[in-house]
Amino acid sequence: MSGYIRRALSCRNLLWLRSSAPHVCDISPIRFSVSNSNRVYTPPATPYFMTESRRAFAKGRKSKDEVGVSTLEVPPNIGPTIKANAVSQMEAAMAALSTELNKLRTGRASPGMLDHIIVETSGVKMPLNRVAVVSVIDPKTLSVNPYDPQTLQQLENAIVSSPLGLNPKADGDRLIAAIPPLTKEHMQVMRKLVTKSCEDARQSIRRARQKAMDAIKKLYSSLPKDDIKRLEKEVDDLTKKFIKTAEDICKAKEKEISQG
C-alpha cells in the first residue's frame, strides 16, 4: 500500500512540474510567451526613421573623427632644402668672385683674363670667348684665334680698348698679345680691386646665411629645439667654410700680382 501511494505522489509531482514550467513558443527576440499563457508578447518594432537617424549619426561621428585624423599633418623636414639653397647661393658668390678676379691682369698670361672683353661684330655685341679661342703660348704671351678671320680687326680693337693695357699684334689669322710686366702703380690698383672683390664675396655669402637663418626661424614652432640648434650650426659652418675659401683665393691672387 505504501509503495502504491509513493508512486502516485511521484506521478502527481511530475504532472505538476510539467504544468507549471514555462512553455517557450519562440526564442527569437521578437516573439515569445511567458508561463503557460496563450498570450504572445511582441515588442514594438523600432520606427524606421529612428533607425536611419541612428545610422546617420554614427556615420557622421565617424567621418568627423576621420577628418580630425587627416588634418593632423606632420611638418616636413625642410632642413636639407634650407641648407641646399644656402649652398647654392654661396657657390654663386664664389663663381662671381672667380669671374671678377679673372678680369684682373697679372704678370702671367691667363686665358680667362680676356673673357670679360666685349666684341662687336656685325652690330652684335658678344663676349670675346664666344668669338675666339684664347690660349697660352708661354707665361708671358697669349694667342687669340677667331672663329671667323673676318672679325680679326674687331677683336684687336676690343682688346686694345680694354683696361688691361695689352697691345696685340696680328699674326696671320690670329692675334698675339704679349703680357707686359706690372708697374708698382698697377699692382696697387690690382690689389685694391682684389680686396673689393673679396669683400663683395663675403657680403654675398653672409646674405645667403641670413636668408637661411630667417627660414629656420619660421620652423621654431614645428621642430624640436635641438634640431633647430643643429641646423643653425650647420649653416654657420657652411658660412665659415665659404668665406675662408674666398679669402684663400684672394690671397693667392694678391700673391700672383705681387710676383709681377
Secondary structure, DSSP 8 states (H G I E B T S, - for coil): -HHHHHHHHHHHHHHHHHHHS---S--SSS-B--TT----B------HHHHHHHHHHHHHHHHHHHHHHHT-------HHHHHHHHHHHHHHHHHHHHHHHHTS--SS--GGGGTT-EEEETTEEEEGGGTEEEEEEETTEEEEEESSGGGHHHHHHHHHTSTT----EEETTEEEEE-----HHHHHHHHHHHHHHHHHHHHHHHHHHHHHHHHHHTTTTTS-HHHHHHHHHHHHHHHHHHHHHHHHHHHHHHHHHHT-
